[in-house]
Amino acid sequence: MATMSERLDELLSNAGYSDAIQSSGLSAEAYYLQNTWNDDLLDGNAPGPDEILHALAGLDSSELISVVSSLDISQLEELDTVEGFDLGETLASFDPILLTKLGIFDKMSDDINFFQGIFDPDQMLAMLEGSGNKLADIVHGMDASNLEFLDGAEGFDLGATLAGLDPNMLGDFMSGWDGDELQFLDGLAGFNLGATLTEFDPEMIASMMGSWDDPSAISFLGELDDFDLGAMLNGMPDNLKGEMLGQIDGSVLAGLGDLSGDFDLTTFVADAGDFLPKGFDLNTAMNDGGTGGFFDLISGGISSINIGNMFM
């Protein structure tokens, strides 16, 4: 395995590589880390992780931000193997502003499981509290095991925290979860899922269900004792029925067809009437896994629909 110095000497012997470094305005180390290291990892030509960490430590602040923000999860995993270096503790010590510049919150939304592996629950909670407008993106990517891990933070009550959230924020979180996550929520002390859903307005229900791509959420909600999903859907304004049908995944739509009680999917579609997406066909939508969505609503010339509701 070559050292960083040896690998750079090899690369710099190529005039084209030297020219590229000069054009980039970066140091040779920064250019390598940002543009070549990942390929070398795949090819088995990369310097050891301790050499990489040493190179990162030698960068100035602007180059460090540029390089770290470009790293993918496999490269972070490589850094985390350095003996005596704790990547989780290091990141947790950074200011949220720096973490944002480094792209860490974006990476958390892409692979929350990696970060669960390097943080303890207290560190994970602190990271989420500092994530600002990336919070919803990160929480969307969490599954039941991630939520359970977070609930283990010292002095933190996830159920009470969720119960105290603004309904719009909570609905936004729930739009990224499936049946396993909803079942976990329903078991949290201090949080009543059925009562919470009952308080959601129809726009929130339509938006949330339009974002789901897994029918398990519908199946679980249909079995809740203290929430009547069918009744909520039956009472939904016709324009929202059309909007929801324009966004909903086909497998979720099929799940609606399996709801028990007095809900009938065919009647629900008929009630939507003129608010349906252009060319909407129930059987096709369920079999193909989609309905065309927002742009079909526009192209269909449905002028009477309140498009603003789709973004609430």
N, C-alpha and C positions, 0 to 999 in steps of 0.2 A: 504493500500500500504506500503510495507516494505521499510525501509531506505536501503541505500547501505550497511551499516555495518551489519544490521540484515540479509540481503540477503546473504552476504558473510559468515557470521557465520553459516547460514543454509547449505550453499554449502560445507563449509570447514569441516563440521561434517562428510562428506563422505570422507573416506580415499582415494578413487580413484581420487576424484576431487583434493585433496591436492597433491597427487602424480603427477597429470597432470600439476598442476601449477609449482611444483618444476622442473619437466622435461623441461618445456617451457623456464625457465630462466626469466619469466616475474613476475612482482608483481601480487598480487591477484587481484587488481583492473584492471590492464591492461589485465590479462587473462580473467577476467569476461567480460569486455567490448568487447574483440575481439572474444570470443568464446561462450558466454552464453547470453549476453544481448538481441540479436535479438530473440532468442527462448523465452526468458522471455517476450518480447514485445508481441509476438504472443499468449502466454499463459495467459497474463494479470498479470504476477508475477514481472514485472520489477519495480525497484525503479523509483521515479518521475524524470522527465527530469532535474530538478534543481540539484538533487543528482548526476545524470550522468555527468552533466556539471562540477560540483565540482570535481568529480573523475577524469575527463579528465584534469582539470587544475592542479591536483596534480601529474600528470605523468611527468617523465623526458622526454627530447626531443626525444630520440630514441624510447621510448615506445609510446609517443604521435603519432609519425609518423607511427609506426607499427599499432596502433589501428585505427587511422582516415583513413588510406589507406584501411582498411578492412571494413569500414562502408558502408552500402548501403543507398539508397535514403530515405527509410522509417526511418532509424535511424537519418539521418540528419534532416528530417522533425520533428522528436521528439525533437531534440535539439533546433530547431528554435521556439519551443513553450515556451521556458523559458522566463518568464517575465523579461524585462530589458536587454535581450541579443539579439543582432542583428547579426545573423549568416552571412548575406551577407556582412555587414560592416566589420566584423571580417576577413572573408576570403579575402575581397578586400584589406585589409591592409597588407596581407602577401606578402613576396617576391615570385616572380614566381618560384624560385628554390625550396622553401619550398612547394609551392602549387603542384609542380610536384611530390615531395616526398610523399606528402599527398594523391596523386592520384586524386586531384580535377579535373584536366583537363580530365582525363579518365571518371570521373563521369559526367562531362559536356557533353561529347560526347554520353553518355548513356541516359541522361535525361536533355536536355537543358531547358525544360519547368519548371522544379523545380528551376533551377538557375535563370531563368527569373523572377520567383516569389520572389526571395530573393535579387536580384540586381536591381539597377536602370540602365537606359541605359548607363550612364557614367561608372559605375562599370563593366557592361558587356563588354563594349568596352575595358576597361583596362585589363580585364581578357583575352580577346581574343588576345590582343597585346602581352601578356606575355606567351601565351600558346605554343610558339615554334612549334615543329614538330607535336603537337596535333591539330593545327589550322584546318587543312583540315578535320580531323575526327569530330571536333565539328561543323564546318560549314555544313558538310554533313547532320547532324541531324537537321538542322534548317528548319522550314517551313516558309511560307510567314509572319505569325504573328510574328515570332521571328526576321525575317529580318526587319520588320516594327518597332519593338521595338528597335532594334539596331540603326536604322536610326534616332531615336529620341535623340541620344547622342548629348550633346551640342558641337557645332562647328564641327560636323562630317557629311560628305556628302558621304553616302553609294554609290550613283551612280557614283560620281567622283572617289571614291576609287576603285570600281570594274573596271571602265574604264581604270584605270592606272595599273591594275595588269598584270603580265606576263600571256600571253594566256594559258600556260600550267597550271598555278595555277588556273586561272578562270575556265578552262575546268574541272579541278579536282573538284572544288566546284560544278559546274553545274551537274556533273555526279551523285550527291546525291539528286538532286531536281526534282520535277515533274512539271506538268503544272501550278499549282497555284503559285509556286515560280518563274517560268519563266515569268508568266504574271505580277507578282509584279515587277520583274526586268525591264520588258519592259515599265513600267510606271514610273520608276525613272528618275528624271531630271538629266541630265548629263551623261546618259548611253543609248546607242542605241544597243538593243539586236540584231536586224537584222544585222546591220553593223558589230558587234562583231563576230557573227557566220560566216559571210561571210569571215572574215579574218582567221578563224580557218583552219588548214590544215586537210586533209582527215583523217590522223591518229588520230587526236584529236576527230573529229566527231565520228569515229568508236569506239574509246575507251569510249567516253561519252555515246553514245547510247547503247553500250554493257553493261553499268552499270545500266541502267534504269530498273525498274520493274513496271512502271506505264505508260500505253499508253497515259495518258493525256498530257505528255510532247510532244509526237509525234503529237497529235492532235493540240496542240497550235502552235507548230512550223510550221505545215502545213498551218496554217491560217495567218502567218505573211506576211504583204505586202512587206516588204523590205528584205526578205530572202526566197530563193527557195530551200527548203529541197530536193525536188525531183531531181532538177538539181545537187545539191551537191552529192547526192547518185549515180546518174547516172554517174557522172564523177569520182567516186571513183575507184582506181585501183582494179583489180579483187582479188588480194591477200587480200586486206583489207576487201572486201566484204565477203570473206570466213571467215576471222577472226571475223568480227562483227557477222555474222550468228552463229558462234561457241560460242558466249558469250551472245547473246541477249535473253531476257525473251520472252516467248511465247506470252504474251499479248501485248508487245511492237511490236513484229513481226507482229501480227495481225493488229496493228495500222498502220504499214507501208502499209499493204494491202489496207487500206482505204484512202491513200493519193490521192488527186486529181491531175490533170495535166498529164504530160507525163511520170510519174513514174509508172512502172509496176513491182510488186514484183516478179512475176514468171520469168521475164526477168532478174531481179537483181540476183536471185538465179542461173539461168542458166549461167550468166556471171561469177559467182564465180567458176564454174566448178570444176577443180581438187583441188581447195583450200577449198572446203566444208568439214565440219567435216565428219568423217566416218559414213556412214549409214544415212546421213541427209535426212529427208523427210519433205517437207514444211508443209503439212497438220498435220503431227504428231507433229511437233515443235510448231505450233500455238495452237493445242488442248491440248498438254501436258504441255505447259508453260515453255519449255526449250529445249535446243538443245544438251546438253552434254558438251559444253564448251571446255576449253583449253586442258584438258587431252585427249579428243577425237581427237583433232587436232594432238596431238603427236602420239597416238596409231594408228591413221589412216596412219601414215607413210608419211605425207605430207612434204617431205624434202625441197621443193622449197619455202615454206612460210618463210617470215622474222619474226621469233618468237619475235625478239627484238622489233618490232613495237607494240606488245601487252602491253609493259611496258613503253611506252613513254608517 
